[in-house]
Structures are given as structure tokens and as C-alpha cells.
């Protein structure tokens, strides 16, 4: 019975040795396939080149993020909202149509300018009022308030 146990033990060990040798040969074959046509130096050079490309990509990504943040900041300060309303300030006086107008030019924060005109047969008056957060330190006409609200997306422009 001891002979039988030792035969089984030797068989198991022999099977483990064969499996180990097979595994080593398979790994050796895969390693040769990976490094086919290259030597240790060229493989190492390839790895360094890949690492340099990854570092270049990271640098490019960081500069792109910085650039996009700057573009976003500048875009928020640019004119994004424009609305115009035409009106007749002398309605019923017979001075003719809706030739006067008010136009608001606003950035994302409601900063900008409202430009308005009063048109008569004899002259045209042009007025410009700076805006901060959709308000002005100068008195605003109802038409100017309406066009500012429309440019800020608060309501539609109503022509009078």
C-alpha cells in the first residue's frame, strides 16, 4: 500500500512538472512573439517613446483645459443677448410710424448697453446708457426696460 501511495505521489508530481514545463514554454513563445524583430534596447526605446507621447498628451490636455477656461471666461463677457424694439414715441400726434427704436446689447451677466433713438421729421436723438446686471444708473424709459428684459430672456418684446 505504501508503494501505491508513492506511485500516486510520483504521478502527481510528474504531472505538475509537465504542466509547469508547458506553461514556461507557452510564456517563452508569447515573449518571443512580443519581441520578434527587436532586441532589448529597441523594446526599451519603444517603451520610452510611448512614455514621452503620454507626457506630451498630458501637457497638451492641460494647456487645452487652460485655454478653454480662458475662452469660457472671455465668452461670458462678450455680447450674447440682443433685442430690439421699434416704437412711436408720439403715438396719435401724427408724426409718423414707429421709426424710433431701443436695442439692448448684453453679456451673460446682464452687463452691456442699451441704445435708443427718438426720431422726428426734423431730427434724431440717440441715447446710450450703460448697464450693470440689467440696470442703469441713468433713468430708463419703458421701451428700454422692455428691451432689456427681452434681451435677458425675461419676456417678449412688445412693440408699441
SEMIVEX-148587 format. One line per field, with one value per atom (N, C-alpha, C): residue number from 1; residue in three letters; atom name; z, x, y. Coordinates in nm, 2 decimals. Each point is the difference from the previous one (the first is absolute). Layout:
! residues N
i: NUM, ... $
aa: Ala, ... $
at: CA, ... $
c3: Z, ... $
c1: X, ... $
c2: Y, ... $
END
This chain:
! residues 160
i: 1, 1, 1, 2, 2, 2, 3, 3, 3, 4, 4, 4, 5, 5, 5, 6, 6, 6, 7, 7, 7, 8, 8, 8, 9, 9, 9, 10, 10, 10, 11, 11, 11, 12, 12, 12, 13, 13, 13, 14, 14, 14, 15, 15, 15, 16, 16, 16, 17, 17, 17, 18, 18, 18, 19, 19, 19, 20, 20, 20, 21, 21, 21, 22, 22, 22, 23, 23, 23, 24, 24, 24, 25, 25, 25, 26, 26, 26, 27, 27, 27, 28, 28, 28, 29, 29, 29, 30, 30, 30, 31, 31, 31, 32, 32, 32, 33, 33, 33, 34, 34, 34, 35, 35, 35, 36, 36, 36, 37, 37, 37, 38, 38, 38, 39, 39, 39, 40, 40, 40, 41, 41, 41, 42, 42, 42, 43, 43, 43, 44, 44, 44, 45, 45, 45, 46, 46, 46, 47, 47, 47, 48, 48, 48, 49, 49, 49, 50, 50, 50, 51, 51, 51, 52, 52, 52, 53, 53, 53, 54, 54, 54, 55, 55, 55, 56, 56, 56, 57, 57, 57, 58, 58, 58, 59, 59, 59, 60, 60, 60, 61, 61, 61, 62, 62, 62, 63, 63, 63, 64, 64, 64, 65, 65, 65, 66, 66, 66, 67, 67, 67, 68, 68, 68, 69, 69, 69, 70, 70, 70, 71, 71, 71, 72, 72, 72, 73, 73, 73, 74, 74, 74, 75, 75, 75, 76, 76, 76, 77, 77, 77, 78, 78, 78, 79, 79, 79, 80, 80, 80, 81, 81, 81, 82, 82, 82, 83, 83, 83, 84, 84, 84, 85, 85, 85, 86, 86, 86, 87, 87, 87, 88, 88, 88, 89, 89, 89, 90, 90, 90, 91, 91, 91, 92, 92, 92, 93, 93, 93, 94, 94, 94, 95, 95, 95, 96, 96, 96, 97, 97, 97, 98, 98, 98, 99, 99, 99, 100, 100, 100, 101, 101, 101, 102, 102, 102, 103, 103, 103, 104, 104, 104, 105, 105, 105, 106, 106, 106, 107, 107, 107, 108, 108, 108, 109, 109, 109, 110, 110, 110, 111, 111, 111, 112, 112, 112, 113, 113, 113, 114, 114, 114, 115, 115, 115, 116, 116, 116, 117, 117, 117, 118, 118, 118, 119, 119, 119, 120, 120, 120, 121, 121, 121, 122, 122, 122, 123, 123, 123, 124, 124, 124, 125, 125, 125, 126, 126, 126, 127, 127, 127, 128, 128, 128, 129, 129, 129, 130, 130, 130, 131, 131, 131, 132, 132, 132, 133, 133, 133, 134, 134, 134, 135, 135, 135, 136, 136, 136, 137, 137, 137, 138, 138, 138, 139, 139, 139, 140, 140, 140, 141, 141, 141, 142, 142, 142, 143, 143, 143, 144, 144, 144, 145, 145, 145, 146, 146, 146, 147, 147, 147, 148, 148, 148, 149, 149, 149, 150, 150, 150, 151, 151, 151, 152, 152, 152, 153, 153, 153, 154, 154, 154, 155, 155, 155, 156, 156, 156, 157, 157, 157, 158, 158, 158, 159, 159, 159, 160, 160, 160 $
aa: Unk, Unk, Unk, Unk, Unk, Unk, Unk, Unk, Unk, Unk, Unk, Unk, Unk, Unk, Unk, Unk, Unk, Unk, Unk, Unk, Unk, Unk, Unk, Unk, Unk, Unk, Unk, Unk, Unk, Unk, Unk, Unk, Unk, Unk, Unk, Unk, Unk, Unk, Unk, Unk, Unk, Unk, Unk, Unk, Unk, Unk, Unk, Unk, Unk, Unk, Unk, Unk, Unk, Unk, Unk, Unk, Unk, Unk, Unk, Unk, Unk, Unk, Unk, Unk, Unk, Unk, Unk, Unk, Unk, Unk, Unk, Unk, Unk, Unk, Unk, Unk, Unk, Unk, Unk, Unk, Unk, Unk, Unk, Unk, Unk, Unk, Unk, Unk, Unk, Unk, Unk, Unk, Unk, Unk, Unk, Unk, Unk, Unk, Unk, Unk, Unk, Unk, Unk, Unk, Unk, Unk, Unk, Unk, Unk, Unk, Unk, Unk, Unk, Unk, Unk, Unk, Unk, Unk, Unk, Unk, Unk, Unk, Unk, Unk, Unk, Unk, Unk, Unk, Unk, Unk, Unk, Unk, Unk, Unk, Unk, Unk, Unk, Unk, Unk, Unk, Unk, Unk, Unk, Unk, Unk, Unk, Unk, Unk, Unk, Unk, Unk, Unk, Unk, Unk, Unk, Unk, Unk, Unk, Unk, Unk, Unk, Unk, Unk, Unk, Unk, Unk, Unk, Unk, Unk, Unk, Unk, Unk, Unk, Unk, Unk, Unk, Unk, Unk, Unk, Unk, Unk, Unk, Unk, Unk, Unk, Unk, Unk, Unk, Unk, Unk, Unk, Unk, Unk, Unk, Unk, Unk, Unk, Unk, Unk, Unk, Unk, Unk, Unk, Unk, Unk, Unk, Unk, Unk, Unk, Unk, Unk, Unk, Unk, Unk, Unk, Unk, Unk, Unk, Unk, Unk, Unk, Unk, Unk, Unk, Unk, Unk, Unk, Unk, Unk, Unk, Unk, Unk, Unk, Unk, Unk, Unk, Unk, Unk, Unk, Unk, Unk, Unk, Unk, Unk, Unk, Unk, Unk, Unk, Unk, Unk, Unk, Unk, Unk, Unk, Unk, Unk, Unk, Unk, Unk, Unk, Unk, Unk, Unk, Unk, Unk, Unk, Unk, Unk, Unk, Unk, Unk, Unk, Unk, Unk, Unk, Unk, Unk, Unk, Unk, Unk, Unk, Unk, Unk, Unk, Unk, Unk, Unk, Unk, Unk, Unk, Unk, Unk, Unk, Unk, Unk, Unk, Unk, Unk, Unk, Unk, Unk, Unk, Unk, Unk, Unk, Unk, Unk, Unk, Unk, Unk, Unk, Unk, Unk, Unk, Unk, Unk, Unk, Unk, Unk, Unk, Unk, Unk, Unk, Unk, Unk, Unk, Unk, Unk, Unk, Unk, Unk, Unk, Unk, Unk, Unk, Unk, Unk, Unk, Unk, Unk, Unk, Unk, Unk, Unk, Unk, Unk, Unk, Unk, Unk, Unk, Unk, Unk, Unk, Unk, Unk, Unk, Unk, Unk, Unk, Unk, Unk, Unk, Unk, Unk, Unk, Unk, Unk, Unk, Unk, Unk, Unk, Unk, Unk, Unk, Unk, Unk, Unk, Unk, Unk, Unk, Unk, Unk, Unk, Unk, Unk, Unk, Unk, Unk, Unk, Unk, Unk, Unk, Unk, Unk, Unk, Unk, Unk, Unk, Unk, Unk, Unk, Unk, Unk, Unk, Unk, Unk, Unk, Unk, Unk, Unk, Unk, Unk, Unk, Unk, Unk, Unk, Unk, Unk, Unk, Unk, Unk, Unk, Unk, Unk, Unk, Unk, Unk, Unk, Unk, Unk, Unk, Unk, Unk, Unk, Unk, Unk, Unk, Unk, Unk, Unk, Unk, Unk, Unk, Unk, Unk, Unk, Unk, Unk, Unk, Unk, Unk, Unk, Unk, Unk, Unk, Unk, Unk, Unk, Unk, Unk, Unk, Unk, Unk, Unk, Unk, Unk, Unk, Unk, Unk, Unk, Unk, Unk, Unk, Unk, Unk, Unk, Unk, Unk, Unk, Unk $
at: N, CA, C, N, CA, C, N, CA, C, N, CA, C, N, CA, C, N, CA, C, N, CA, C, N, CA, C, N, CA, C, N, CA, C, N, CA, C, N, CA, C, N, CA, C, N, CA, C, N, CA, C, N, CA, C, N, CA, C, N, CA, C, N, CA, C, N, CA, C, N, CA, C, N, CA, C, N, CA, C, N, CA, C, N, CA, C, N, CA, C, N, CA, C, N, CA, C, N, CA, C, N, CA, C, N, CA, C, N, CA, C, N, CA, C, N, CA, C, N, CA, C, N, CA, C, N, CA, C, N, CA, C, N, CA, C, N, CA, C, N, CA, C, N, CA, C, N, CA, C, N, CA, C, N, CA, C, N, CA, C, N, CA, C, N, CA, C, N, CA, C, N, CA, C, N, CA, C, N, CA, C, N, CA, C, N, CA, C, N, CA, C, N, CA, C, N, CA, C, N, CA, C, N, CA, C, N, CA, C, N, CA, C, N, CA, C, N, CA, C, N, CA, C, N, CA, C, N, CA, C, N, CA, C, N, CA, C, N, CA, C, N, CA, C, N, CA, C, N, CA, C, N, CA, C, N, CA, C, N, CA, C, N, CA, C, N, CA, C, N, CA, C, N, CA, C, N, CA, C, N, CA, C, N, CA, C, N, CA, C, N, CA, C, N, CA, C, N, CA, C, N, CA, C, N, CA, C, N, CA, C, N, CA, C, N, CA, C, N, CA, C, N, CA, C, N, CA, C, N, CA, C, N, CA, C, N, CA, C, N, CA, C, N, CA, C, N, CA, C, N, CA, C, N, CA, C, N, CA, C, N, CA, C, N, CA, C, N, CA, C, N, CA, C, N, CA, C, N, CA, C, N, CA, C, N, CA, C, N, CA, C, N, CA, C, N, CA, C, N, CA, C, N, CA, C, N, CA, C, N, CA, C, N, CA, C, N, CA, C, N, CA, C, N, CA, C, N, CA, C, N, CA, C, N, CA, C, N, CA, C, N, CA, C, N, CA, C, N, CA, C, N, CA, C, N, CA, C, N, CA, C, N, CA, C, N, CA, C, N, CA, C, N, CA, C, N, CA, C, N, CA, C, N, CA, C, N, CA, C, N, CA, C, N, CA, C, N, CA, C, N, CA, C, N, CA, C, N, CA, C, N, CA, C, N, CA, C, N, CA, C, N, CA, C, N, CA, C, N, CA, C, N, CA, C, N, CA, C, N, CA, C, N, CA, C, N, CA, C, N, CA, C, N, CA, C, N, CA, C $
c3: 0.00, 0.00, 0.00, 0.06, 0.01, -0.15, -0.07, -0.14, -0.08, 0.02, -0.08, 0.03, 0.13, 0.03, -0.06, 0.00, -0.06, -0.15, -0.06, -0.15, -0.04, 0.09, -0.03, 0.02, 0.11, 0.03, -0.12, -0.05, -0.11, -0.12, -0.03, -0.11, 0.00, 0.12, 0.02, -0.02, 0.06, -0.02, -0.14, -0.07, -0.14, -0.09, 0.03, -0.06, 0.02, 0.12, 0.04, -0.08, -0.01, -0.07, -0.15, -0.06, -0.14, -0.02, 0.09, -0.01, 0.01, 0.09, 0.02, -0.12, -0.06, -0.12, -0.12, -0.01, -0.10, 0.01, 0.13, 0.03, -0.04, 0.04, -0.03, -0.15, -0.07, -0.15, -0.06, 0.05, -0.06, 0.03, 0.12, 0.03, -0.08, -0.02, -0.09, -0.14, -0.05, -0.14, -0.01, 0.10, 0.00, 0.01, 0.08, 0.02, -0.14, -0.06, -0.13, -0.11, 0.01, -0.09, 0.02, 0.13, 0.04, -0.05, 0.02, -0.03, -0.14, -0.09, -0.13, -0.08, -0.05, -0.08, 0.08, 0.13, 0.09, 0.09, 0.05, 0.11, 0.13, 0.10, 0.13, -0.01, -0.07, -0.01, -0.07, -0.12, -0.08, 0.07, 0.08, 0.07, 0.11, 0.07, 0.10, -0.06, -0.11, -0.07, -0.04, -0.05, -0.03, 0.12, 0.12, 0.12, 0.04, -0.01, 0.03, -0.09, -0.13, -0.10, 0.04, 0.04, 0.04, 0.12, 0.09, 0.13, -0.04, -0.09, -0.04, -0.06, -0.09, -0.06, 0.10, 0.10, 0.11, 0.07, 0.03, 0.07, -0.09, -0.13, -0.09, 0.00, -0.01, 0.00, 0.13, 0.12, 0.12, 0.00, -0.06, -0.01, -0.09, -0.11, -0.10, 0.07, 0.07, 0.07, 0.10, 0.08, 0.10, -0.07, -0.11, -0.07, -0.06, -0.05, -0.06, 0.10, 0.12, 0.11, 0.04, 0.01, 0.04, -0.11, -0.13, -0.11, 0.00, 0.02, 0.00, 0.12, 0.11, 0.12, -0.04, -0.06, -0.04, -0.11, -0.09, -0.11, 0.07, 0.09, 0.07, 0.08, 0.07, 0.07, -0.09, -0.12, -0.09, -0.07, -0.03, -0.06, 0.09, 0.13, 0.10, 0.00, -0.04, 0.00, -0.14, -0.10, -0.13, -0.01, -0.10, -0.03, -0.04, 0.07, -0.03, -0.02, 0.06, -0.01, -0.06, -0.10, -0.07, -0.03, 0.03, -0.03, -0.05, -0.09, -0.05, 0.00, 0.03, 0.00, -0.08, -0.09, -0.07, 0.06, 0.01, 0.06, -0.05, 0.02, -0.04, 0.13, 0.03, 0.13, -0.01, -0.12, -0.01, -0.06, 0.05, -0.04, 0.00, -0.11, -0.01, -0.03, -0.01, -0.03, -0.15, -0.08, -0.14, -0.05, 0.08, -0.04, -0.08, -0.02, -0.09, 0.07, -0.03, 0.03, 0.11, 0.01, 0.11, -0.05, -0.01, -0.05, 0.12, 0.12, 0.12, 0.04, 0.06, 0.05, 0.12, 0.07, 0.12, -0.03, 0.02, -0.01, 0.12, 0.05, 0.12, -0.05, 0.04, -0.03, 0.14, 0.03, 0.14, -0.01, 0.10, 0.02, 0.09, 0.03, 0.08, 0.14, 0.05, 0.14, -0.01, -0.11, -0.01, -0.01, -0.02, -0.02, -0.15, -0.03, -0.14, -0.01, -0.11, -0.03, -0.06, 0.02, -0.08, -0.07, -0.13, -0.09, -0.05, 0.01, -0.05, -0.08, -0.09, -0.08, 0.01, -0.01, -0.02, -0.13, -0.09, -0.14, -0.03, -0.04, -0.05, -0.14, -0.07, -0.13, -0.01, 0.11, 0.00, 0.05, 0.08, 0.06, 0.06, 0.03, 0.07, 0.13, 0.11, 0.13, 0.03, 0.03, 0.03, 0.14, 0.08, 0.14, 0.03, 0.08, 0.03, 0.16, 0.06, 0.14, 0.04, 0.08, 0.04, 0.10, -0.01, 0.09, 0.08, 0.12, 0.09, 0.06, -0.02, 0.05, -0.05, -0.12, -0.05, 0.04, 0.08, 0.05, -0.03, 0.00, -0.03, 0.11, 0.01, 0.09, -0.06, -0.13, -0.06, -0.01, -0.01, -0.01, -0.13, 0.01, -0.12, -0.04, -0.13, -0.05, 0.01, -0.01, 0.00, -0.12, -0.12, -0.11, 0.03, 0.06, 0.03, 0.11, 0.10, 0.10, -0.07, -0.10, -0.07, -0.08, -0.07, -0.09, 0.09, 0.11, 0.09, 0.06, 0.04, 0.05, -0.11, -0.13, -0.11, -0.02, 0.00, -0.03, 0.11, 0.13, 0.11, 0.00, -0.10, 0.00, 0.09, 0.06, 0.10, -0.06, -0.11, -0.07, -0.15, -0.07, -0.14, -0.02, -0.11, -0.04, -0.05, 0.06, -0.05, -0.07, -0.13, -0.07, 0.03, 0.02, 0.03, -0.12 $
c1: 0.08, -0.08, 0.09, 0.11, 0.09, 0.06, 0.02, 0.04, -0.10, -0.12, -0.11, -0.01, 0.02, -0.01, 0.12, 0.12, 0.11, -0.01, -0.06, -0.02, -0.10, -0.10, -0.10, 0.07, 0.08, 0.07, 0.10, 0.07, 0.09, -0.07, -0.12, -0.08, -0.05, -0.04, -0.05, 0.11, 0.11, 0.12, 0.04, 0.00, 0.04, -0.10, -0.13, -0.10, 0.02, 0.04, 0.02, 0.13, 0.10, 0.12, -0.03, -0.08, -0.04, -0.08, -0.10, -0.08, 0.09, 0.10, 0.09, 0.08, 0.05, 0.09, -0.09, -0.12, -0.09, -0.03, -0.02, -0.03, 0.12, 0.12, 0.12, 0.02, -0.02, 0.02, -0.10, -0.12, -0.10, 0.03, 0.05, 0.04, 0.12, 0.10, 0.11, -0.04, -0.09, -0.06, -0.06, -0.08, -0.07, 0.10, 0.10, 0.11, 0.07, 0.04, 0.06, -0.09, -0.12, -0.10, -0.01, 0.01, -0.01, 0.13, 0.11, 0.13, 0.06, -0.08, 0.04, 0.06, 0.11, 0.07, 0.05, 0.01, 0.05, 0.10, 0.08, 0.09, -0.04, 0.07, -0.03, 0.00, 0.10, 0.02, -0.12, -0.04, -0.10, -0.14, -0.02, -0.13, 0.00, 0.11, 0.01, -0.02, 0.06, -0.02, -0.14, -0.07, -0.14, -0.08, 0.03, -0.08, 0.03, 0.12, 0.03, -0.07, 0.00, -0.08, -0.14, -0.06, -0.14, -0.02, 0.09, -0.01, 0.01, 0.09, 0.02, -0.13, -0.06, -0.13, -0.11, -0.01, -0.10, 0.03, 0.12, 0.03, -0.03, 0.03, -0.04, -0.15, -0.07, -0.15, -0.05, 0.05, -0.04, 0.03, 0.11, 0.03, -0.10, -0.03, -0.09, -0.14, -0.04, -0.13, -0.01, 0.10, 0.00, 0.00, 0.08, -0.01, -0.13, -0.07, -0.13, -0.10, 0.01, -0.10, 0.02, 0.12, 0.03, -0.06, 0.03, -0.05, -0.16, -0.06, -0.15, -0.05, 0.06, -0.05, 0.01, 0.11, 0.02, -0.11, -0.02, -0.10, -0.14, -0.03, -0.13, -0.01, 0.10, 0.00, -0.02, 0.07, -0.02, -0.14, -0.05, -0.13, -0.11, 0.02, -0.10, -0.01, 0.11, 0.01, -0.04, -0.03, -0.03, -0.15, -0.04, -0.14, -0.07, -0.09, -0.07, -0.15, -0.06, -0.14, -0.03, -0.08, -0.03, -0.15, -0.06, -0.15, -0.02, -0.10, -0.03, -0.15, -0.05, -0.14, -0.01, -0.10, -0.03, -0.13, 0.00, -0.12, -0.02, -0.12, -0.04, -0.02, 0.10, -0.01, -0.11, -0.05, -0.10, -0.13, -0.03, -0.12, -0.12, -0.07, -0.12, 0.02, 0.13, 0.03, 0.03, -0.01, 0.02, 0.14, 0.10, 0.14, 0.05, -0.07, 0.03, 0.07, -0.04, 0.04, 0.09, 0.04, 0.09, 0.14, 0.06, 0.13, 0.10, -0.04, 0.09, 0.02, 0.11, 0.03, 0.09, 0.00, 0.09, 0.06, 0.13, 0.07, 0.09, -0.01, 0.09, 0.10, 0.12, 0.12, 0.05, -0.02, 0.04, 0.09, 0.08, 0.08, -0.08, 0.06, -0.07, -0.05, 0.08, -0.04, -0.09, -0.05, -0.09, 0.08, 0.13, 0.08, 0.00, 0.00, 0.01, -0.05, -0.08, -0.05, -0.14, -0.08, -0.13, 0.02, -0.03, 0.00, -0.14, -0.04, -0.14, 0.01, -0.10, -0.01, -0.15, -0.01, -0.13, 0.01, -0.09, 0.01, -0.12, 0.02, -0.10, 0.04, -0.09, 0.03, 0.12, 0.02, 0.11, 0.13, 0.00, 0.13, -0.02, 0.12, 0.01, 0.08, -0.05, 0.07, 0.05, 0.13, 0.05, 0.05, -0.04, 0.04, 0.06, 0.10, 0.07, 0.02, -0.04, 0.00, 0.07, 0.11, 0.07, -0.09, 0.02, -0.08, 0.09, -0.03, 0.07, -0.11, 0.00, -0.10, -0.14, -0.01, -0.13, -0.06, 0.08, -0.05, 0.10, -0.05, 0.09, -0.01, 0.10, 0.00, -0.08, -0.03, -0.08, -0.14, -0.10, -0.14, -0.03, -0.07, -0.03, -0.15, -0.02, -0.14, -0.07, -0.13, -0.07, 0.04, 0.03, 0.05, 0.13, 0.09, 0.13, -0.01, -0.08, -0.02, -0.06, -0.09, -0.06, 0.11, 0.08, 0.10, 0.11, 0.04, 0.09, -0.05, -0.13, -0.06, 0.00, -0.03, -0.01, 0.14, 0.11, 0.13, 0.05, -0.05, 0.04, -0.09, -0.09, -0.09, -0.11, -0.03, -0.11, -0.14, -0.01, -0.13, 0.02, -0.11, 0.01, 0.00, 0.05, 0.00, -0.14, -0.06, -0.13, 0.01, -0.03, 0.01, -0.12, 0.02, -0.11, -0.05 $
c2: -0.12, 0.12, 0.13, -0.01, 0.11, 0.02, -0.11, 0.01, 0.07, -0.03, 0.07, 0.15, 0.03, 0.14, 0.08, -0.06, 0.06, 0.01, -0.10, 0.01, 0.11, 0.02, 0.11, 0.13, 0.01, 0.12, 0.04, -0.10, 0.02, 0.04, -0.06, 0.04, 0.14, 0.04, 0.14, 0.10, -0.03, 0.08, 0.01, -0.11, 0.00, 0.08, -0.01, 0.08, 0.15, 0.04, 0.14, 0.05, -0.09, 0.04, 0.02, -0.09, 0.02, 0.12, 0.03, 0.12, 0.13, 0.00, 0.11, 0.02, -0.10, 0.01, 0.05, -0.05, 0.05, 0.15, 0.04, 0.14, 0.09, -0.04, 0.07, 0.01, -0.11, 0.01, 0.09, 0.00, 0.09, 0.15, 0.03, 0.13, 0.05, -0.10, 0.03, 0.03, -0.07, 0.02, 0.14, 0.03, 0.13, 0.12, -0.02, 0.10, 0.02, -0.11, 0.01, 0.07, -0.03, 0.06, 0.15, 0.04, 0.14, 0.08, -0.07, 0.07, -0.04, -0.06, -0.05, 0.12, -0.01, 0.10, 0.12, -0.01, 0.10, -0.06, 0.09, -0.04, 0.07, -0.03, 0.06, 0.16, 0.05, 0.14, 0.07, -0.06, 0.06, -0.01, -0.11, -0.01, 0.11, 0.02, 0.10, 0.14, 0.02, 0.13, 0.02, -0.10, 0.01, 0.04, -0.06, 0.03, 0.14, 0.05, 0.14, 0.10, -0.04, 0.09, 0.01, -0.11, -0.01, 0.09, -0.01, 0.08, 0.15, 0.03, 0.14, 0.05, -0.08, 0.04, 0.02, -0.08, 0.01, 0.13, 0.03, 0.13, 0.12, -0.01, 0.11, 0.01, -0.11, 0.01, 0.06, -0.03, 0.06, 0.15, 0.04, 0.15, 0.06, -0.06, 0.06, 0.01, -0.11, 0.00, 0.12, 0.02, 0.11, 0.13, 0.02, 0.13, 0.02, -0.10, 0.01, 0.04, -0.06, 0.03, 0.15, 0.04, 0.14, 0.10, -0.04, 0.08, 0.01, -0.12, 0.00, 0.08, 0.00, 0.08, 0.15, 0.04, 0.14, 0.04, -0.09, 0.02, 0.02, -0.09, 0.01, 0.13, 0.04, 0.13, 0.11, 0.00, 0.11, 0.00, -0.12, -0.02, 0.06, -0.02, 0.05, 0.15, 0.06, 0.15, 0.06, -0.09, 0.05, 0.02, 0.08, 0.03, -0.14, -0.04, -0.12, 0.01, 0.11, 0.02, 0.14, 0.00, 0.12, 0.00, 0.11, 0.02, 0.14, 0.02, 0.13, 0.01, 0.12, 0.04, 0.13, 0.00, 0.13, 0.05, 0.13, 0.07, 0.14, 0.05, 0.13, 0.08, 0.09, 0.07, 0.11, 0.04, 0.10, -0.06, -0.11, -0.07, 0.09, 0.01, 0.08, 0.15, 0.04, 0.14, 0.02, -0.10, 0.01, 0.02, -0.03, 0.02, -0.12, -0.10, -0.11, -0.12, -0.12, -0.13, -0.03, -0.12, -0.05, 0.01, 0.12, 0.01, 0.00, 0.03, 0.00, -0.15, -0.02, -0.14, 0.00, -0.11, -0.03, -0.13, -0.01, -0.13, -0.02, -0.12, -0.04, -0.10, 0.02, -0.09, -0.04, -0.13, -0.05, -0.12, -0.01, -0.13, -0.09, -0.11, -0.10, 0.05, 0.09, 0.05, 0.12, 0.04, 0.12, 0.13, 0.00, 0.12, 0.03, 0.13, 0.05, 0.14, 0.02, 0.13, -0.01, 0.10, 0.02, 0.13, -0.01, 0.11, 0.03, 0.12, 0.03, 0.13, 0.02, 0.12, 0.05, 0.13, 0.06, 0.07, -0.04, 0.05, 0.09, 0.12, 0.10, 0.03, 0.08, 0.05, 0.09, 0.07, 0.10, -0.05, -0.10, -0.04, -0.14, -0.06, -0.13, 0.02, -0.04, 0.00, -0.14, -0.02, -0.13, 0.00, -0.10, -0.01, -0.14, 0.00, -0.12, 0.00, -0.12, -0.01, -0.13, 0.01, -0.12, -0.08, -0.13, -0.09, -0.09, -0.03, -0.09, -0.08, -0.13, -0.10, 0.04, 0.05, 0.04, 0.13, 0.08, 0.12, 0.11, 0.13, 0.11, 0.11, 0.07, 0.12, 0.11, -0.01, 0.10, -0.04, 0.09, -0.04, -0.07, -0.11, -0.07, 0.02, 0.01, 0.01, -0.13, 0.00, -0.13, -0.09, 0.06, -0.08, -0.06, 0.08, -0.05, -0.12, 0.02, -0.11, -0.12, 0.02, -0.12, -0.07, 0.07, -0.06, -0.07, 0.06, -0.06, -0.13, 0.00, -0.13, -0.10, 0.04, -0.10, -0.05, 0.08, -0.04, -0.10, 0.02, -0.09, -0.12, -0.01, -0.12, 0.00, 0.11, 0.01, 0.01, 0.07, 0.01, 0.03, -0.01, 0.03, 0.15, 0.05, 0.14, 0.03, 0.11, 0.04, 0.14, 0.00, 0.12, 0.08, 0.13, 0.09, 0.07 $
END
